[in-house]
Amino acid sequence: MATSRWIIATILLLMATAFVVAEDRATVRDASGDFNAQLAALAKIRTLQAHYTCRKKIPGIDDEFVHSGTIWIRAGRSKAGTQFVGPGGGGVHMHAEAPFRSDTILEDGKNMGRTQHETKCSVDPQPSKPGLTALTGQIAGLCVGHPGKLAEWFTVEEANEQTFQLWPATDELRRILKRMTVVFDGPTHRIISAEIITPQDDQIRYEFSDIQIDNVLPAEAFHVESR
């Protein structure tokens, strides 16, 4: 009997906590206008090249998984509600250089990739449902001022003038994402980091440095051989 009462009390406590959290989230000011104002400062960017570092932290494992390299982004149509990476849209190429070489390319509705042991890219259609691949494309779009699925996928909260938290607004997205945090550089408005937290509390953090705007991208950025 005591065990049953303890279980019931625990369930009631969890329900009350969930209610308080939901109530707190409901009273937070929508910051999508401020976020879009930051994006507007980036909307004229046509190409972007930067050094990136990706840090992945998994609960229960002390070591970080880190890879770094070059990211190339080509802007597409800057229209709200459309995917940044899709037919006629923009493209992103993440070329990892350490600790091993690999390529991930999202372009023209295709998801292409190759490892250091391959000379040609495998090609798959981009999934229509939200996933980590789609979130990568969303981050790339934000870097060049493209709102993409922002209004459809997220609610936006402002942590401070340069830091925004994006919360999933659909059940489908909540299955793969707990929260995304985007940090802008104050003077330039450029995005200098983006962090994804999954429902399992995995942390995937992208940091961008040496950002170059509107340079001619190298030929290998979006001209790759596929198989």
WONORRA-V450553 format. One record per pair of residues at least 12 apart in sequence whose C-alpha atoms are under 10 Angstrom apart, sorted by the first residue. I is the first residue (numbers start at 1). J is the second residue. D is the distance in whole Angstrom. If there is no record, write none. Layout:
BEGIN
I_J_D, I_J_D
END
This chain:
BEGIN
25_157_9, 25_167_10, 28_156_9, 28_157_7, 28_158_9, 29_155_10, 29_156_9, 29_157_7, 29_158_8, 30_155_7, 30_156_6, 30_157_6, 30_158_8, 31_155_8, 31_156_5, 31_157_5, 31_158_6, 31_159_9, 31_164_8, 31_165_9, 31_166_10, 32_150_9, 32_151_8, 32_154_9, 32_155_7, 32_156_5, 32_157_7, 32_158_9, 32_164_9, 32_166_9, 33_156_9, 34_156_9, 34_157_9, 34_158_8, 34_161_9, 34_162_10, 34_164_9, 35_147_10, 35_156_8, 35_157_9, 35_158_8, 35_161_9, 35_162_9, 35_163_9, 35_164_7, 35_165_10, 35_166_10, 35_182_10, 35_184_10, 36_142_10, 36_145_8, 36_146_9, 36_147_8, 36_150_9, 36_156_10, 37_145_10, 37_189_10, 38_142_10, 38_145_8, 38_161_10, 38_162_9, 38_184_8, 38_185_10, 38_186_10, 38_188_10, 38_189_6, 38_190_8, 38_191_9, 39_141_10, 39_142_7, 39_143_8, 39_144_8, 39_145_4, 39_146_7, 39_147_7, 39_184_10, 39_189_8, 39_190_9, 39_191_9, 40_142_10, 40_144_9, 40_145_6, 40_146_8, 40_147_9, 40_189_9, 41_144_9, 41_145_7, 41_188_8, 41_189_7, 41_190_8, 42_142_8, 42_143_7, 42_144_5, 42_145_4, 42_146_8, 42_188_9, 42_189_7, 42_190_7, 42_191_9, 42_213_10, 43_75_9, 43_78_7, 43_141_10, 43_142_9, 43_143_9, 43_144_6, 43_145_4, 43_146_7, 43_147_9, 44_75_9, 44_78_9, 44_144_8, 44_145_8, 44_146_10, 44_214_9, 45_73_10, 45_74_9, 45_75_7, 45_76_10, 45_143_9, 45_144_6, 45_145_7, 45_146_10, 45_213_7, 45_214_6, 45_215_10, 46_73_8, 46_74_6, 46_75_5, 46_76_8, 46_90_9, 46_144_7, 46_145_10, 46_213_8, 46_214_6, 46_215_9, 46_216_10, 47_72_7, 47_73_6, 47_74_5, 47_75_6, 47_76_10, 47_90_10, 47_91_10, 47_92_10, 47_143_10, 47_144_8, 47_212_8, 47_213_6, 47_214_5, 47_215_7, 47_216_8, 47_217_7, 48_71_8, 48_72_6, 48_73_5, 48_74_7, 48_75_8, 48_92_9, 48_140_9, 48_143_8, 48_144_7, 48_211_7, 48_212_6, 48_213_5, 48_214_6, 48_215_7, 48_216_9, 48_217_8, 49_70_7, 49_71_6, 49_72_5, 49_73_6, 49_74_9, 49_92_10, 49_93_10, 49_208_10, 49_209_9, 49_210_8, 49_211_6, 49_212_5, 49_213_7, 49_214_8, 49_215_8, 49_216_9, 49_217_8, 49_218_10, 49_221_10, 50_69_9, 50_70_6, 50_71_5, 50_72_7, 50_73_9, 50_94_10, 50_192_10, 50_207_10, 50_208_6, 50_209_6, 50_210_5, 50_211_4, 50_212_6, 50_213_9, 51_68_7, 51_69_6, 51_70_5, 51_71_6, 51_72_9, 51_94_10, 51_95_10, 51_96_10, 51_207_8, 51_208_6, 51_209_5, 51_210_6, 51_211_7, 51_212_9, 52_67_8, 52_68_6, 52_69_6, 52_70_6, 52_71_6, 52_72_10, 52_94_8, 52_95_9, 52_96_9, 52_192_9, 52_193_9, 52_205_10, 52_206_7, 52_207_5, 52_208_5, 52_209_6, 52_210_9, 52_211_9, 53_66_7, 53_67_6, 53_68_4, 53_69_7, 53_70_9, 53_71_10, 53_96_9, 53_98_9, 53_193_9, 53_205_8, 53_206_6, 53_207_5, 53_208_7, 53_209_9, 54_66_6, 54_67_5, 54_68_6, 54_69_9, 54_96_10, 54_193_10, 54_194_10, 54_195_9, 54_204_7, 54_205_6, 54_206_5, 54_207_6, 54_208_9, 55_67_7, 55_68_9, 55_195_9, 55_203_8, 55_204_6, 55_205_5, 55_206_7, 55_207_8, 56_195_10, 56_196_9, 56_197_10, 56_202_7, 56_203_5, 56_204_4, 56_205_6, 56_206_9, 57_197_10, 57_201_9, 57_202_6, 57_203_5, 57_204_7, 57_205_9, 58_198_10, 58_200_9, 58_201_7, 58_202_5, 58_203_7, 58_204_9, 59_200_8, 59_201_7, 59_202_6, 59_203_9, 60_202_10, 64_203_10, 64_204_10, 65_99_10, 65_204_9, 66_98_8, 66_99_8, 66_204_10, 66_205_10, 66_206_10, 67_95_10, 67_96_7, 67_97_8, 67_98_6, 67_99_6, 67_100_8, 67_101_9, 67_102_10, 67_206_10, 68_94_9, 68_95_8, 68_96_5, 68_97_6, 68_98_5, 68_99_8, 68_100_9, 68_101_9, 68_206_9, 68_207_9, 68_208_10, 69_94_7, 69_95_6, 69_96_4, 69_97_5, 69_98_7, 69_99_9, 69_100_10, 69_101_9, 69_102_9, 69_103_10, 70_93_8, 70_94_6, 70_95_5, 70_96_7, 70_97_8, 70_103_10, 70_208_9, 70_209_10, 70_210_10, 70_221_10, 71_92_7, 71_93_6, 71_94_5, 71_95_6, 71_96_8, 71_103_10, 71_104_10, 71_105_10, 71_140_9, 71_208_9, 71_211_10, 71_221_9, 72_91_8, 72_92_6, 72_93_5, 72_94_7, 72_95_8, 72_105_9, 72_140_9, 72_212_10, 72_217_7, 72_218_9, 72_220_10, 72_221_6, 72_222_9, 73_90_7, 73_91_6, 73_92_5, 73_93_7, 73_94_9, 73_105_10, 73_106_10, 73_137_10, 73_140_7, 73_141_8, 73_143_8, 73_144_8, 73_213_10, 73_214_10, 73_217_9, 73_221_9, 73_222_9, 74_89_9, 74_90_5, 74_91_5, 74_92_6, 74_93_9, 74_107_9, 74_140_9, 74_141_9, 74_144_8, 74_214_9, 74_217_9, 74_221_9, 74_222_9, 75_89_7, 75_90_5, 75_91_7, 75_92_9, 75_140_9, 75_141_7, 75_142_10, 75_143_9, 75_144_6, 75_145_9, 75_146_8, 75_214_10, 76_88_7, 76_89_4, 76_90_4, 76_91_7, 76_141_8, 76_144_9, 76_146_8, 77_89_6, 77_90_7, 77_141_10, 77_146_8, 77_148_9, 78_90_9, 78_141_9, 78_144_9, 78_145_8, 78_146_5, 78_147_7, 78_148_8, 79_145_10, 79_146_7, 79_147_7, 79_148_7, 79_149_10, 80_146_7, 80_147_5, 80_148_5, 80_149_7, 80_150_8, 80_151_8, 80_152_9, 81_146_10, 81_147_7, 81_148_5, 81_149_5, 81_150_7, 81_151_7, 81_152_7, 81_153_9, 82_146_9, 82_147_8, 82_148_5, 82_149_6, 82_150_9, 82_152_10, 83_109_9, 83_134_9, 83_137_8, 83_138_8, 83_141_9, 83_146_9, 83_147_9, 83_148_5, 83_149_6, 83_150_9, 84_106_10, 84_107_9, 84_108_10, 84_109_10, 84_134_9, 84_137_7, 84_138_7, 84_139_9, 84_140_8, 84_141_5, 84_142_9, 84_144_10, 84_146_7, 84_147_8, 84_148_5, 84_149_8, 85_106_6, 85_107_6, 85_108_7, 85_109_6, 85_110_9, 85_111_10, 85_126_9, 85_134_8, 85_136_10, 85_137_6, 85_138_8, 85_140_9, 85_141_8, 85_148_9, 86_106_8, 86_107_6, 86_108_5, 86_109_4, 86_110_7, 86_111_10, 86_125_10, 86_126_8, 86_137_9, 87_107_8, 87_108_4, 87_109_5, 87_110_8, 88_107_9, 88_108_6, 88_109_8, 89_107_8, 89_108_6, 89_109_8, 89_141_10, 90_106_8, 90_107_7, 90_108_7, 90_109_10, 90_137_9, 90_140_9, 90_141_8, 90_144_10, 90_146_9, 91_105_7, 91_106_6, 91_107_5, 91_108_7, 91_109_9, 91_110_10, 91_137_8, 91_140_8, 91_141_8, 91_221_9, 91_222_8, 92_104_8, 92_105_6, 92_106_5, 92_107_7, 92_136_9, 92_137_7, 92_139_10, 92_140_6, 92_141_9, 92_221_8, 92_222_8, 93_105_4, 93_106_7, 93_107_8, 93_112_9, 93_113_9, 93_137_10, 93_140_9, 93_220_9, 93_221_6, 93_222_7, 94_106_9, 94_113_10, 94_136_10, 94_221_9, 95_113_10, 95_114_10, 95_220_10, 95_221_9, 96_115_9, 96_116_9, 97_116_9, 100_115_8, 100_116_7, 101_114_9, 101_115_6, 101_116_5, 101_117_9, 101_118_10, 102_114_6, 102_115_4, 102_116_5, 102_117_9, 102_118_9, 102_121_10, 103_115_7, 103_116_8, 103_118_10, 103_121_8, 103_221_10, 103_224_10, 104_121_9, 104_122_10, 104_133_10, 105_121_9, 105_123_9, 105_133_10, 105_137_10, 105_221_9, 105_222_8, 105_224_9, 106_123_10, 106_124_10, 106_125_10, 106_126_8, 106_133_8, 106_134_9, 106_136_9, 106_137_7, 106_140_10, 106_222_9, 107_125_10, 107_126_9, 107_137_9, 107_222_8, 108_125_9, 108_126_9, 109_124_9, 109_125_6, 109_126_6, 109_127_9, 109_128_10, 110_122_10, 110_123_7, 110_124_6, 110_125_5, 110_126_5, 110_127_9, 111_123_6, 111_124_5, 111_125_6, 111_126_5, 111_127_9, 111_133_8, 111_134_10, 112_124_6, 112_125_9, 112_126_9, 112_224_9, 112_225_10, 112_226_8, 112_227_10, 113_224_10, 113_226_9, 114_226_9, 119_224_9, 119_225_8, 119_226_9, 119_227_9, 120_224_7, 120_225_5, 120_226_5, 120_227_6, 121_224_7, 121_225_6, 121_226_4, 121_227_6, 122_225_9, 122_226_6, 122_227_6, 123_226_7, 123_227_7, 129_172_8, 129_173_9, 130_153_9, 130_170_10, 130_172_7, 130_173_6, 130_174_10, 130_175_9, 130_176_8, 130_177_10, 131_172_9, 131_173_8, 131_175_9, 131_176_7, 131_177_9, 132_173_10, 132_176_7, 132_177_9, 132_196_9, 132_198_10, 134_149_10, 135_149_10, 135_173_10, 135_176_10, 135_177_9, 135_180_9, 135_196_9, 136_194_10, 136_196_10, 136_206_10, 138_150_8, 139_180_10, 139_182_9, 139_191_9, 139_193_10, 139_194_7, 139_195_10, 139_196_10, 139_206_9, 140_191_10, 140_194_10, 142_182_9, 142_190_9, 142_191_8, 142_194_10, 143_182_10, 143_184_9, 143_189_10, 143_190_7, 143_191_6, 143_192_9, 143_193_10, 143_194_10, 143_208_10, 144_190_8, 144_191_9, 144_213_9, 145_189_10, 145_190_9, 145_191_10, 150_166_9, 150_168_10, 150_169_10, 151_169_9, 152_168_9, 152_169_7, 152_170_8, 153_166_9, 153_167_8, 153_168_6, 153_169_5, 153_170_6, 153_171_10, 153_172_9, 153_173_7, 153_174_10, 154_166_6, 154_167_5, 154_168_5, 154_169_5, 154_170_8, 154_173_9, 154_179_9, 154_180_9, 155_167_5, 155_168_7, 155_169_6, 155_170_10, 156_168_9, 156_169_10, 156_180_10, 156_181_10, 157_181_10, 158_181_10, 158_182_10, 159_181_9, 159_182_10, 159_183_10, 160_183_9, 161_183_9, 161_184_8, 161_185_10, 161_186_8, 162_182_8, 162_183_6, 162_184_5, 162_185_7, 162_186_6, 162_187_10, 162_189_8, 162_190_10, 162_191_9, 162_192_10, 163_181_7, 163_182_6, 163_183_4, 163_184_6, 163_185_9, 163_186_10, 163_191_10, 163_193_10, 163_194_10, 164_180_8, 164_181_6, 164_182_5, 164_183_6, 164_184_9, 164_194_10, 165_179_7, 165_180_6, 165_181_4, 165_182_6, 165_183_9, 165_194_10, 165_195_9, 166_178_9, 166_179_6, 166_180_5, 166_181_6, 166_182_8, 166_196_10, 167_179_5, 167_180_7, 167_181_9, 168_180_8, 174_198_9, 174_199_7, 175_198_8, 175_199_7, 175_200_10, 176_196_10, 176_197_9, 176_198_6, 176_199_6, 176_200_9, 177_196_7, 177_197_6, 177_198_4, 177_199_6, 177_200_9, 177_201_9, 177_202_10, 178_196_8, 178_197_5, 178_198_5, 178_199_5, 178_200_8, 178_201_8, 178_202_10, 179_195_8, 179_196_6, 179_197_5, 179_198_7, 179_199_8, 179_201_10, 179_203_10, 180_194_7, 180_195_5, 180_196_5, 180_197_6, 180_198_9, 180_203_10, 180_204_9, 180_205_9, 181_193_8, 181_194_6, 181_195_5, 181_196_7, 181_197_8, 181_205_9, 182_194_5, 182_195_7, 182_196_9, 182_205_10, 182_206_10, 183_195_9, 183_207_10, 190_208_9, 190_211_8, 190_213_10, 191_207_9, 191_208_7, 191_209_9, 191_211_9, 192_206_8, 192_207_6, 192_208_5, 192_209_7, 192_210_10, 192_211_9, 193_205_7, 193_206_5, 193_207_4, 193_208_6, 193_209_9, 194_206_5, 194_207_7, 194_208_9, 195_207_9
END
